[in-house]
Amino acid sequence: MRSRQRMFAAVMRLLLKCLRLGRRRRFKLVRQVEQLWHYGHLCLRSLLYNSFTNGDVVLDSLFEPVYWLVDHVTRWFGVVFVALVIGLTSSIVAIVYICLLPLILQTYTPGWICWHLAYGHWNLIMIVFHYYMAITTSPGHPPQAKNDLTGVSICRKCIAPKPARTHHCSICNRCVLKMDHHCPWLNNCVGHYNHRYFFSFCLFMTMGCIYCSISGWEMFRDAYAAIEKMKLLEKERLQVADNQTYYQTPPPTFSFRQRAFHKSVVYLWVLCSSVALALGALTLWHAALITRGETSIERHINRKERQRLQKKGKVFRNPYSYGSLDNWKVFLGVDVPRHWLTRVLLPSPHLPHGTGLSWDLPSCVMEQHAPLLAI
């Protein structure tokens, strides 16, 4: 009896020892897994940690594939966009000369004829000149020799000094002086040396589209009514032709030339009105930026800087703004009053103020304003 009790006690002690040993091993395994997890998490944070990282950086990183696709599509389709602008503009000019100009010469008074001929051709010359200059003029790039180049930062893609107001264009893969944006309709960047050409093209193209829309409103109404009448008569003619033989089918009511004329007028008015709305909004946007002495990129930078200083109770002032009127003088290159005629209202290939590398105060505003700096 005692031997059985001793054997049972020994078995129970062995069982308890096994249970304690299994529990220790299980706890040890859990601790090892936790240690590996914390070590891996620490390694990942050490590889990805950056004190400058914020929500904007993370969002930009997530959208980097989208940016890459857009940049490459824009780069390859730039020539197509330029051809589209030239083709659409040429079609409007052809319609005006072939369809509308003979009608104007027959129905308008001599005074109105002279005004239309003078304004229309002046507007056309300004559009062609500024578009050609915008697509052929280089926006300006920092020089390759960086010995005497004053840089305020380093471009992380070019690994080179970057002067003030200079930004890297991912489509052109170069830094651009006073970069505003990359315009696919120009297949070129808008920068220091062609910013005025770009804005002037937008302005005069908008003016030309508004001129065509207003001048052709009555013609558009008549042409649209004539097209509707064509459709109605064509429907009636087909209904009559169903009950007649082939030789008894009546001839068409409108000739091919009349149909082409009315459809061309409708096409002209719809295209010009659409472009006037879209391009007019873009022109007003850039006019507001020029009035504040900013570019499209600088607007976002200055807005963030203004918010940062506002939290500290300070005021941000744009160092490149000299007042609304003087900003326009500097942008358009108006040094004396006669330049409003020779450089603004007439084609002029004059260079902008400054080199784009440094931003000294222009002579036209030297006596009126002191440079404004961020406080």
BALOBA-1460 file (C-alpha; in Angstrom, 3 decimals):
// residues 375
<rec num="1" residu="m" x="0.000" y="0.000" z="0.000"/>
<rec num="2" residu="r" x="2.787" y="2.386" z="0.909"/>
<rec num="3" residu="s" x="4.742" y="1.527" z="-2.200"/>
<rec num="4" residu="r" x="1.730" y="2.437" z="-4.358"/>
<rec num="5" residu="q" x="1.387" y="5.760" z="-2.543"/>
<rec num="6" residu="r" x="5.056" y="6.523" z="-3.056"/>
<rec num="7" residu="m" x="4.823" y="5.649" z="-6.730"/>
<rec num="8" residu="f" x="1.740" y="7.835" z="-7.182"/>
<rec num="9" residu="a" x="3.444" y="10.752" z="-5.393"/>
<rec num="10" residu="a" x="6.533" y="10.371" z="-7.607"/>
<rec num="11" residu="v" x="4.388" y="10.386" z="-10.741"/>
<rec num="12" residu="m" x="2.535" y="13.494" z="-9.578"/>
<rec num="13" residu="r" x="5.814" y="15.292" z="-8.783"/>
<rec num="14" residu="l" x="7.156" y="14.407" z="-12.232"/>
<rec num="15" residu="l" x="3.947" y="15.634" z="-13.869"/>
<rec num="16" residu="l" x="4.063" y="18.909" z="-11.974"/>
<rec num="17" residu="k" x="7.719" y="19.400" z="-12.925"/>
<rec num="18" residu="c" x="6.882" y="18.838" z="-16.610"/>
<rec num="19" residu="l" x="4.028" y="21.343" z="-16.415"/>
<rec num="20" residu="r" x="6.269" y="23.965" z="-14.810"/>
<rec num="21" residu="l" x="8.979" y="23.313" z="-17.408"/>
<rec num="22" residu="g" x="6.471" y="23.642" z="-20.287"/>
<rec num="23" residu="r" x="5.115" y="26.862" z="-18.822"/>
<rec num="24" residu="r" x="8.617" y="28.303" z="-18.550"/>
<rec num="25" residu="r" x="9.405" y="27.334" z="-22.147"/>
<rec num="26" residu="r" x="6.134" y="28.849" z="-23.326"/>
<rec num="27" residu="f" x="6.810" y="32.091" z="-21.489"/>
<rec num="28" residu="k" x="10.370" y="32.122" z="-22.867"/>
<rec num="29" residu="l" x="9.063" y="31.671" z="-26.425"/>
<rec num="30" residu="v" x="6.586" y="34.528" z="-25.987"/>
<rec num="31" residu="r" x="9.358" y="36.770" z="-24.642"/>
<rec num="32" residu="q" x="11.569" y="35.911" z="-27.613"/>
<rec num="33" residu="v" x="8.769" y="36.769" z="-30.070"/>
<rec num="34" residu="e" x="8.179" y="40.083" z="-28.300"/>
<rec num="35" residu="q" x="11.886" y="40.890" z="-28.396"/>
<rec num="36" residu="l" x="12.075" y="40.106" z="-32.104"/>
<rec num="37" residu="w" x="9.010" y="42.288" z="-32.765"/>
<rec num="38" residu="h" x="10.438" y="45.263" z="-30.867"/>
<rec num="39" residu="y" x="13.834" y="44.810" z="-32.535"/>
<rec num="40" residu="g" x="12.288" y="44.712" z="-36.024"/>
<rec num="41" residu="h" x="10.155" y="47.760" z="-35.272"/>
<rec num="42" residu="l" x="13.226" y="49.628" z="-34.028"/>
<rec num="43" residu="c" x="15.198" y="48.689" z="-37.158"/>
<rec num="44" residu="l" x="12.366" y="49.872" z="-39.422"/>
<rec num="45" residu="r" x="12.065" y="53.187" z="-37.597"/>
<rec num="46" residu="s" x="15.830" y="53.698" z="-37.718"/>
<rec num="47" residu="l" x="15.787" y="53.210" z="-41.494"/>
<rec num="48" residu="l" x="12.757" y="55.404" z="-42.204"/>
<rec num="49" residu="y" x="13.001" y="58.024" z="-39.471"/>
<rec num="50" residu="n" x="13.382" y="61.624" z="-40.609"/>
<rec num="51" residu="s" x="12.836" y="64.643" z="-38.376"/>
<rec num="52" residu="f" x="11.562" y="66.617" z="-41.400"/>
<rec num="53" residu="t" x="8.928" y="64.067" z="-42.370"/>
<rec num="54" residu="n" x="5.311" y="65.178" z="-42.088"/>
<rec num="55" residu="g" x="1.978" y="64.400" z="-43.667"/>
<rec num="56" residu="d" x="2.822" y="66.278" z="-46.882"/>
<rec num="57" residu="v" x="6.013" y="64.258" z="-47.391"/>
<rec num="58" residu="v" x="4.169" y="60.975" z="-46.872"/>
<rec num="59" residu="l" x="1.429" y="62.062" z="-49.302"/>
<rec num="60" residu="d" x="3.996" y="63.083" z="-51.916"/>
<rec num="61" residu="s" x="5.725" y="59.725" z="-51.542"/>
<rec num="62" residu="l" x="2.465" y="57.847" z="-52.068"/>
<rec num="63" residu="f" x="1.664" y="59.887" z="-55.182"/>
<rec num="64" residu="e" x="5.169" y="59.624" z="-56.629"/>
<rec num="65" residu="p" x="4.132" y="56.937" z="-59.210"/>
<rec num="66" residu="v" x="1.274" y="59.179" z="-60.347"/>
<rec num="67" residu="y" x="3.647" y="62.142" z="-60.678"/>
<rec num="68" residu="w" x="6.070" y="59.999" z="-62.693"/>
<rec num="69" residu="l" x="3.298" y="58.935" z="-65.088"/>
<rec num="70" residu="v" x="1.978" y="62.476" z="-65.527"/>
<rec num="71" residu="d" x="5.489" y="63.847" z="-66.128"/>
<rec num="72" residu="h" x="6.277" y="61.303" z="-68.842"/>
<rec num="73" residu="v" x="2.879" y="61.634" z="-70.538"/>
<rec num="74" residu="t" x="3.203" y="65.433" z="-70.547"/>
<rec num="75" residu="r" x="6.728" y="65.209" z="-71.919"/>
<rec num="76" residu="w" x="5.747" y="62.965" z="-74.834"/>
<rec num="77" residu="f" x="2.447" y="64.679" z="-75.629"/>
<rec num="78" residu="g" x="3.823" y="68.223" z="-75.548"/>
<rec num="79" residu="v" x="4.307" y="68.275" z="-79.321"/>
<rec num="80" residu="v" x="0.729" y="67.034" z="-79.790"/>
<rec num="81" residu="f" x="-0.616" y="69.853" z="-77.611"/>
<rec num="82" residu="v" x="1.364" y="72.466" z="-79.547"/>
<rec num="83" residu="a" x="0.076" y="71.060" z="-82.840"/>
<rec num="84" residu="l" x="-3.451" y="71.139" z="-81.430"/>
<rec num="85" residu="v" x="-3.141" y="74.824" z="-80.492"/>
<rec num="86" residu="i" x="-1.786" y="75.709" z="-83.927"/>
<rec num="87" residu="g" x="-4.436" y="73.620" z="-85.701"/>
<rec num="88" residu="l" x="-7.405" y="75.024" z="-83.774"/>
<rec num="89" residu="t" x="-6.174" y="78.611" z="-84.083"/>
<rec num="90" residu="s" x="-5.542" y="78.174" z="-87.811"/>
<rec num="91" residu="s" x="-9.035" y="76.740" z="-88.320"/>
<rec num="92" residu="i" x="-10.623" y="79.772" z="-86.618"/>
<rec num="93" residu="v" x="-8.531" y="82.178" z="-88.712"/>
<rec num="94" residu="a" x="-9.447" y="80.301" z="-91.887"/>
<rec num="95" residu="i" x="-13.178" y="80.440" z="-91.054"/>
<rec num="96" residu="v" x="-12.944" y="84.174" z="-90.369"/>
<rec num="97" residu="y" x="-11.185" y="84.879" z="-93.677"/>
<rec num="98" residu="i" x="-13.249" y="82.517" z="-95.833"/>
<rec num="99" residu="c" x="-16.712" y="82.795" z="-94.313"/>
<rec num="100" residu="l" x="-17.032" y="85.897" z="-92.146"/>
<rec num="101" residu="l" x="-14.784" y="88.501" z="-93.767"/>
<rec num="102" residu="p" x="-16.681" y="88.578" z="-97.111"/>
<rec num="103" residu="l" x="-19.939" y="88.955" z="-95.178"/>
<rec num="104" residu="i" x="-18.460" y="91.809" z="-93.114"/>
<rec num="105" residu="l" x="-17.250" y="93.608" z="-96.235"/>
<rec num="106" residu="q" x="-20.712" y="93.348" z="-97.807"/>
<rec num="107" residu="t" x="-22.923" y="94.318" z="-94.872"/>
<rec num="108" residu="y" x="-20.930" y="96.559" z="-92.471"/>
<rec num="109" residu="t" x="-20.359" y="100.299" z="-92.783"/>
<rec num="110" residu="p" x="-16.872" y="101.547" z="-93.782"/>
<rec num="111" residu="g" x="-16.122" y="102.647" z="-90.212"/>
<rec num="112" residu="w" x="-16.915" y="99.257" z="-88.726"/>
<rec num="113" residu="i" x="-15.022" y="97.519" z="-91.516"/>
<rec num="114" residu="c" x="-11.869" y="99.521" z="-90.754"/>
<rec num="115" residu="w" x="-12.216" y="98.853" z="-87.014"/>
<rec num="116" residu="h" x="-12.684" y="95.106" z="-87.483"/>
<rec num="117" residu="l" x="-9.771" y="94.853" z="-89.914"/>
<rec num="118" residu="a" x="-7.443" y="96.876" z="-87.675"/>
<rec num="119" residu="y" x="-8.331" y="95.224" z="-84.354"/>
<rec num="120" residu="g" x="-8.596" y="91.708" z="-85.735"/>
<rec num="121" residu="h" x="-5.205" y="91.761" z="-87.450"/>
<rec num="122" residu="w" x="-3.506" y="93.475" z="-84.480"/>
<rec num="123" residu="n" x="-4.888" y="90.838" z="-82.127"/>
<rec num="124" residu="l" x="-3.834" y="88.034" z="-84.464"/>
<rec num="125" residu="i" x="-0.283" y="89.397" z="-84.755"/>
<rec num="126" residu="m" x="0.023" y="89.661" z="-80.967"/>
<rec num="127" residu="i" x="-1.211" y="86.085" z="-80.501"/>
<rec num="128" residu="v" x="1.151" y="84.614" z="-83.094"/>
<rec num="129" residu="f" x="4.169" y="86.617" z="-81.888"/>
<rec num="130" residu="h" x="3.802" y="85.833" z="-78.190"/>
<rec num="131" residu="y" x="3.006" y="82.151" z="-78.746"/>
<rec num="132" residu="y" x="6.024" y="81.725" z="-80.980"/>
<rec num="133" residu="m" x="8.258" y="83.482" z="-78.465"/>
<rec num="134" residu="a" x="6.825" y="81.486" z="-75.556"/>
<rec num="135" residu="i" x="7.543" y="78.107" z="-77.138"/>
<rec num="136" residu="t" x="10.970" y="79.001" z="-78.575"/>
<rec num="137" residu="t" x="12.433" y="81.093" z="-75.726"/>
<rec num="138" residu="s" x="14.279" y="79.203" z="-73.022"/>
<rec num="139" residu="p" x="12.883" y="79.939" z="-69.549"/>
<rec num="140" residu="g" x="16.424" y="80.232" z="-68.191"/>
<rec num="141" residu="h" x="18.582" y="77.735" z="-66.306"/>
<rec num="142" residu="p" x="21.350" y="78.122" z="-63.729"/>
<rec num="143" residu="p" x="24.809" y="78.099" z="-65.359"/>
<rec num="144" residu="q" x="26.838" y="74.912" z="-65.376"/>
<rec num="145" residu="a" x="29.855" y="76.683" z="-63.859"/>
<rec num="146" residu="k" x="28.923" y="76.940" z="-60.189"/>
<rec num="147" residu="n" x="31.991" y="78.751" z="-58.876"/>
<rec num="148" residu="d" x="30.474" y="82.218" z="-58.649"/>
<rec num="149" residu="l" x="26.854" y="81.075" z="-58.339"/>
<rec num="150" residu="t" x="25.090" y="82.297" z="-55.225"/>
<rec num="151" residu="g" x="22.702" y="79.584" z="-54.099"/>
<rec num="152" residu="v" x="20.226" y="79.696" z="-51.277"/>
<rec num="153" residu="s" x="19.750" y="75.914" z="-51.275"/>
<rec num="154" residu="i" x="20.830" y="72.711" z="-52.991"/>
<rec num="155" residu="c" x="18.615" y="70.987" z="-55.551"/>
<rec num="156" residu="r" x="18.157" y="67.416" z="-54.347"/>
<rec num="157" residu="k" x="17.806" y="66.145" z="-57.937"/>
<rec num="158" residu="c" x="20.501" y="68.178" z="-59.719"/>
<rec num="159" residu="i" x="22.752" y="68.153" z="-56.604"/>
<rec num="160" residu="a" x="23.744" y="71.722" z="-57.467"/>
<rec num="161" residu="p" x="23.270" y="75.190" z="-55.934"/>
<rec num="162" residu="k" x="19.827" y="76.587" z="-56.567"/>
<rec num="163" residu="p" x="19.441" y="80.403" z="-56.758"/>
<rec num="164" residu="a" x="16.502" y="82.233" z="-55.251"/>
<rec num="165" residu="r" x="13.117" y="81.604" z="-56.964"/>
<rec num="166" residu="t" x="14.633" y="78.667" z="-58.896"/>
<rec num="167" residu="h" x="12.852" y="75.302" z="-58.884"/>
<rec num="168" residu="h" x="13.434" y="71.912" z="-60.470"/>
<rec num="169" residu="c" x="11.127" y="70.826" z="-63.302"/>
<rec num="170" residu="s" x="10.598" y="67.077" z="-63.236"/>
<rec num="171" residu="i" x="9.403" y="67.096" z="-66.857"/>
<rec num="172" residu="c" x="12.374" y="68.992" z="-68.304"/>
<rec num="173" residu="n" x="14.629" y="67.389" z="-65.662"/>
<rec num="174" residu="r" x="16.396" y="70.720" z="-65.108"/>
<rec num="175" residu="c" x="16.288" y="73.627" z="-62.694"/>
<rec num="176" residu="v" x="14.405" y="76.638" z="-64.079"/>
<rec num="177" residu="l" x="14.987" y="80.257" z="-63.085"/>
<rec num="178" residu="k" x="11.899" y="81.852" z="-61.513"/>
<rec num="179" residu="m" x="9.854" y="78.823" z="-62.482"/>
<rec num="180" residu="d" x="6.090" y="79.302" z="-62.631"/>
<rec num="181" residu="h" x="4.980" y="75.939" z="-64.059"/>
<rec num="182" residu="h" x="5.504" y="73.569" z="-66.969"/>
<rec num="183" residu="c" x="2.920" y="74.322" z="-69.659"/>
<rec num="184" residu="p" x="2.016" y="71.354" z="-71.900"/>
<rec num="185" residu="w" x="0.371" y="73.726" z="-74.414"/>
<rec num="186" residu="l" x="3.792" y="75.332" z="-74.933"/>
<rec num="187" residu="n" x="5.809" y="72.128" z="-74.506"/>
<rec num="188" residu="n" x="8.070" y="74.341" z="-72.445"/>
<rec num="189" residu="c" x="8.564" y="75.593" z="-68.914"/>
<rec num="190" residu="v" x="7.315" y="79.056" z="-67.990"/>
<rec num="191" residu="g" x="10.210" y="80.802" z="-66.293"/>
<rec num="192" residu="h" x="12.174" y="84.013" z="-66.029"/>
<rec num="193" residu="y" x="12.737" y="84.714" z="-69.726"/>
<rec num="194" residu="n" x="9.394" y="83.623" z="-71.212"/>
<rec num="195" residu="h" x="6.903" y="84.342" z="-68.414"/>
<rec num="196" residu="r" x="5.831" y="87.617" z="-70.062"/>
<rec num="197" residu="y" x="5.351" y="85.900" z="-73.424"/>
<rec num="198" residu="f" x="3.186" y="83.217" z="-71.822"/>
<rec num="199" residu="f" x="0.941" y="85.697" z="-70.011"/>
<rec num="200" residu="s" x="0.661" y="87.973" z="-73.050"/>
<rec num="201" residu="f" x="-0.339" y="85.018" z="-75.207"/>
<rec num="202" residu="c" x="-3.054" y="84.020" z="-72.709"/>
<rec num="203" residu="l" x="-4.288" y="87.617" z="-72.511"/>
<rec num="204" residu="f" x="-4.440" y="88.279" z="-76.256"/>
<rec num="205" residu="m" x="-5.873" y="84.835" z="-77.024"/>
<rec num="206" residu="t" x="-8.641" y="85.490" z="-74.488"/>
<rec num="207" residu="m" x="-9.272" y="88.916" z="-75.997"/>
<rec num="208" residu="g" x="-9.419" y="87.405" z="-79.487"/>
<rec num="209" residu="c" x="-11.866" y="84.695" z="-78.420"/>
<rec num="210" residu="i" x="-14.106" y="87.228" z="-76.676"/>
<rec num="211" residu="y" x="-13.972" y="89.436" z="-79.782"/>
<rec num="212" residu="c" x="-15.010" y="86.532" z="-82.020"/>
<rec num="213" residu="s" x="-17.771" y="85.437" z="-79.628"/>
<rec num="214" residu="i" x="-19.303" y="88.905" z="-79.344"/>
<rec num="215" residu="s" x="-18.920" y="89.780" z="-83.022"/>
<rec num="216" residu="g" x="-20.283" y="86.434" z="-84.188"/>
<rec num="217" residu="w" x="-23.232" y="86.164" z="-81.787"/>
<rec num="218" residu="e" x="-25.868" y="87.219" z="-84.329"/>
<rec num="219" residu="m" x="-24.294" y="85.060" z="-87.015"/>
<rec num="220" residu="f" x="-24.245" y="82.140" z="-84.604"/>
<rec num="221" residu="r" x="-27.960" y="82.504" z="-83.862"/>
<rec num="222" residu="d" x="-28.806" y="82.661" z="-87.567"/>
<rec num="223" residu="a" x="-26.539" y="79.715" z="-88.373"/>
<rec num="224" residu="y" x="-27.946" y="77.618" z="-85.538"/>
<rec num="225" residu="a" x="-31.515" y="78.365" z="-86.673"/>
<rec num="226" residu="a" x="-30.556" y="77.501" z="-90.251"/>
<rec num="227" residu="i" x="-29.074" y="74.162" z="-89.145"/>
<rec num="228" residu="e" x="-32.238" y="73.303" z="-87.245"/>
<rec num="229" residu="k" x="-34.252" y="74.211" z="-90.330"/>
<rec num="230" residu="m" x="-31.963" y="71.977" z="-92.423"/>
<rec num="231" residu="k" x="-32.644" y="69.036" z="-90.121"/>
<rec num="232" residu="l" x="-36.397" y="69.613" z="-90.265"/>
<rec num="233" residu="l" x="-36.499" y="69.946" z="-94.059"/>
<rec num="234" residu="e" x="-34.238" y="66.929" z="-94.473"/>
<rec num="235" residu="k" x="-36.609" y="64.872" z="-92.347"/>
<rec num="236" residu="e" x="-39.631" y="66.016" z="-94.383"/>
<rec num="237" residu="r" x="-37.780" y="65.357" z="-97.645"/>
<rec num="238" residu="l" x="-36.967" y="61.797" z="-96.624"/>
<rec num="239" residu="q" x="-40.568" y="61.178" z="-95.608"/>
<rec num="240" residu="v" x="-41.758" y="62.358" z="-99.049"/>
<rec num="241" residu="a" x="-39.064" y="60.319" z="-100.790"/>
<rec num="242" residu="d" x="-40.327" y="57.103" z="-99.153"/>
<rec num="243" residu="n" x="-43.522" y="57.331" z="-101.211"/>
<rec num="244" residu="q" x="-41.815" y="58.246" z="-104.511"/>
<rec num="245" residu="t" x="-39.494" y="56.579" z="-106.956"/>
<rec num="246" residu="y" x="-35.759" y="57.328" z="-107.107"/>
<rec num="247" residu="y" x="-36.192" y="59.681" z="-110.078"/>
<rec num="248" residu="q" x="-38.923" y="61.661" z="-108.319"/>
<rec num="249" residu="t" x="-36.820" y="62.424" z="-105.180"/>
<rec num="250" residu="p" x="-36.585" y="66.225" z="-104.773"/>
<rec num="251" residu="p" x="-33.128" y="67.826" z="-104.725"/>
<rec num="252" residu="p" x="-31.650" y="68.912" z="-101.368"/>
<rec num="253" residu="t" x="-32.926" y="72.222" z="-100.026"/>
<rec num="254" residu="f" x="-29.480" y="73.516" z="-98.936"/>
<rec num="255" residu="s" x="-26.266" y="73.233" z="-100.887"/>
<rec num="256" residu="f" x="-23.049" y="71.814" z="-99.469"/>
<rec num="257" residu="r" x="-21.522" y="75.294" z="-99.307"/>
<rec num="258" residu="q" x="-24.438" y="76.620" z="-97.262"/>
<rec num="259" residu="r" x="-24.230" y="73.701" z="-94.862"/>
<rec num="260" residu="a" x="-20.488" y="74.130" z="-94.457"/>
<rec num="261" residu="f" x="-20.898" y="77.862" z="-93.870"/>
<rec num="262" residu="h" x="-23.486" y="77.509" z="-91.105"/>
<rec num="263" residu="k" x="-21.646" y="74.662" z="-89.365"/>
<rec num="264" residu="s" x="-18.373" y="76.604" z="-89.518"/>
<rec num="265" residu="v" x="-19.982" y="79.618" z="-87.836"/>
<rec num="266" residu="v" x="-21.397" y="77.407" z="-85.064"/>
<rec num="267" residu="y" x="-18.017" y="75.705" z="-84.629"/>
<rec num="268" residu="l" x="-16.245" y="79.070" z="-84.425"/>
<rec num="269" residu="w" x="-18.602" y="80.501" z="-81.802"/>
<rec num="270" residu="v" x="-18.674" y="77.397" z="-79.594"/>
<rec num="271" residu="l" x="-14.869" y="76.965" z="-79.660"/>
<rec num="272" residu="c" x="-14.123" y="80.648" z="-79.050"/>
<rec num="273" residu="s" x="-16.633" y="80.902" z="-76.205"/>
<rec num="274" residu="s" x="-15.274" y="77.781" z="-74.513"/>
<rec num="275" residu="v" x="-11.666" y="78.924" z="-74.809"/>
<rec num="276" residu="a" x="-12.580" y="82.417" z="-73.616"/>
<rec num="277" residu="l" x="-14.088" y="81.003" z="-70.414"/>
<rec num="278" residu="a" x="-11.308" y="78.527" z="-69.639"/>
<rec num="279" residu="l" x="-8.348" y="80.635" z="-70.724"/>
<rec num="280" residu="g" x="-9.902" y="83.776" z="-69.274"/>
<rec num="281" residu="a" x="-10.056" y="82.186" z="-65.823"/>
<rec num="282" residu="l" x="-6.385" y="81.125" z="-66.138"/>
<rec num="283" residu="t" x="-5.399" y="84.638" z="-67.256"/>
<rec num="284" residu="l" x="-7.157" y="86.247" z="-64.291"/>
<rec num="285" residu="w" x="-5.423" y="83.805" z="-61.951"/>
<rec num="286" residu="h" x="-1.980" y="84.701" z="-63.314"/>
<rec num="287" residu="a" x="-2.854" y="88.414" z="-63.295"/>
<rec num="288" residu="a" x="-3.597" y="88.156" z="-59.564"/>
<rec num="289" residu="l" x="-0.246" y="86.399" z="-59.015"/>
<rec num="290" residu="i" x="1.619" y="89.087" z="-60.959"/>
<rec num="291" residu="t" x="-0.112" y="91.790" z="-58.951"/>
<rec num="292" residu="r" x="1.209" y="90.169" z="-55.746"/>
<rec num="293" residu="g" x="4.685" y="89.608" z="-57.202"/>
<rec num="294" residu="e" x="4.436" y="85.816" z="-56.996"/>
<rec num="295" residu="t" x="4.626" y="82.791" z="-59.244"/>
<rec num="296" residu="s" x="2.348" y="79.766" z="-59.034"/>
<rec num="297" residu="i" x="4.929" y="77.845" z="-57.013"/>
<rec num="298" residu="e" x="5.735" y="80.793" z="-54.757"/>
<rec num="299" residu="r" x="2.087" y="81.226" z="-53.889"/>
<rec num="300" residu="h" x="2.053" y="77.866" z="-52.073"/>
<rec num="301" residu="i" x="5.441" y="78.511" z="-50.461"/>
<rec num="302" residu="n" x="4.440" y="81.990" z="-49.281"/>
<rec num="303" residu="r" x="1.109" y="80.742" z="-47.962"/>
<rec num="304" residu="k" x="2.822" y="78.150" z="-45.767"/>
<rec num="305" residu="e" x="5.414" y="80.688" z="-44.623"/>
<rec num="306" residu="r" x="2.669" y="83.193" z="-43.829"/>
<rec num="307" residu="q" x="0.853" y="80.627" z="-41.704"/>
<rec num="308" residu="r" x="4.081" y="79.634" z="-39.926"/>
<rec num="309" residu="l" x="4.950" y="83.231" z="-39.028"/>
<rec num="310" residu="q" x="1.369" y="83.996" z="-38.064"/>
<rec num="311" residu="k" x="1.527" y="81.322" z="-35.366"/>
<rec num="312" residu="k" x="4.560" y="83.130" z="-33.950"/>
<rec num="313" residu="g" x="2.806" y="86.484" z="-34.059"/>
<rec num="314" residu="k" x="4.920" y="87.786" z="-36.942"/>
<rec num="315" residu="v" x="4.045" y="89.216" z="-40.354"/>
<rec num="316" residu="f" x="5.276" y="87.829" z="-43.658"/>
<rec num="317" residu="r" x="6.073" y="90.226" z="-46.496"/>
<rec num="318" residu="n" x="7.022" y="89.066" z="-49.954"/>
<rec num="319" residu="p" x="10.578" y="90.320" z="-50.687"/>
<rec num="320" residu="y" x="9.848" y="90.328" z="-54.437"/>
<rec num="321" residu="s" x="6.724" y="92.492" z="-54.295"/>
<rec num="322" residu="y" x="7.080" y="96.243" z="-54.839"/>
<rec num="323" residu="g" x="3.412" y="97.213" z="-54.923"/>
<rec num="324" residu="s" x="0.698" y="96.349" z="-57.425"/>
<rec num="325" residu="l" x="1.574" y="98.878" z="-60.145"/>
<rec num="326" residu="d" x="5.326" y="98.438" z="-59.807"/>
<rec num="327" residu="n" x="4.965" y="94.668" z="-59.941"/>
<rec num="328" residu="w" x="3.327" y="95.066" z="-63.339"/>
<rec num="329" residu="k" x="6.040" y="97.485" z="-64.472"/>
<rec num="330" residu="v" x="8.753" y="95.039" z="-63.486"/>
<rec num="331" residu="f" x="6.938" y="92.096" z="-65.085"/>
<rec num="332" residu="l" x="6.221" y="93.882" z="-68.382"/>
<rec num="333" residu="g" x="9.573" y="95.692" z="-68.493"/>
<rec num="334" residu="v" x="8.066" y="99.183" z="-68.445"/>
<rec num="335" residu="d" x="10.844" y="101.610" z="-67.513"/>
<rec num="336" residu="v" x="9.429" y="104.798" z="-69.089"/>
<rec num="337" residu="p" x="5.818" y="105.723" z="-70.030"/>
<rec num="338" residu="r" x="6.337" y="105.142" z="-73.780"/>
<rec num="339" residu="h" x="7.104" y="101.489" z="-73.037"/>
<rec num="340" residu="w" x="3.400" y="100.896" z="-72.402"/>
<rec num="341" residu="l" x="2.980" y="101.353" z="-76.158"/>
<rec num="342" residu="t" x="6.220" y="99.948" z="-77.546"/>
<rec num="343" residu="r" x="6.583" y="96.996" z="-75.151"/>
<rec num="344" residu="v" x="3.009" y="96.147" z="-74.156"/>
<rec num="345" residu="l" x="0.680" y="97.056" z="-77.025"/>
<rec num="346" residu="l" x="3.182" y="96.187" z="-79.754"/>
<rec num="347" residu="p" x="5.328" y="93.054" z="-80.213"/>
<rec num="348" residu="s" x="8.576" y="93.446" z="-78.309"/>
<rec num="349" residu="p" x="11.348" y="90.877" z="-77.655"/>
<rec num="350" residu="h" x="12.938" y="92.864" z="-74.797"/>
<rec num="351" residu="l" x="14.467" y="90.936" z="-71.909"/>
<rec num="352" residu="p" x="13.007" y="90.973" z="-68.397"/>
<rec num="353" residu="h" x="14.615" y="92.777" z="-65.467"/>
<rec num="354" residu="g" x="17.494" y="90.947" z="-63.850"/>
<rec num="355" residu="t" x="19.344" y="87.773" z="-64.725"/>
<rec num="356" residu="g" x="17.213" y="85.368" z="-62.689"/>
<rec num="357" residu="l" x="20.259" y="84.526" z="-60.554"/>
<rec num="358" residu="s" x="20.066" y="87.507" z="-58.218"/>
<rec num="359" residu="w" x="17.172" y="89.834" z="-57.525"/>
<rec num="360" residu="d" x="18.335" y="93.395" z="-57.162"/>
<rec num="361" residu="l" x="15.773" y="96.141" z="-56.894"/>
<rec num="362" residu="p" x="14.756" y="97.310" z="-60.423"/>
<rec num="363" residu="s" x="15.608" y="100.874" z="-61.375"/>
<rec num="364" residu="c" x="11.978" y="101.716" z="-62.139"/>
<rec num="365" residu="v" x="11.021" y="101.263" z="-58.468"/>
<rec num="366" residu="m" x="14.316" y="102.224" z="-56.810"/>
<rec num="367" residu="e" x="13.143" y="105.653" z="-55.720"/>
<rec num="368" residu="q" x="9.636" y="104.675" z="-54.662"/>
<rec num="369" residu="h" x="9.930" y="101.579" z="-52.509"/>
<rec num="370" residu="a" x="12.386" y="99.944" z="-50.178"/>
<rec num="371" residu="p" x="12.740" y="96.178" z="-50.401"/>
<rec num="372" residu="l" x="10.258" y="94.305" z="-48.282"/>
<rec num="373" residu="l" x="11.600" y="91.380" z="-46.298"/>
<rec num="374" residu="a" x="10.083" y="88.740" z="-44.108"/>
<rec num="375" residu="i" x="10.028" y="89.923" z="-40.518"/>
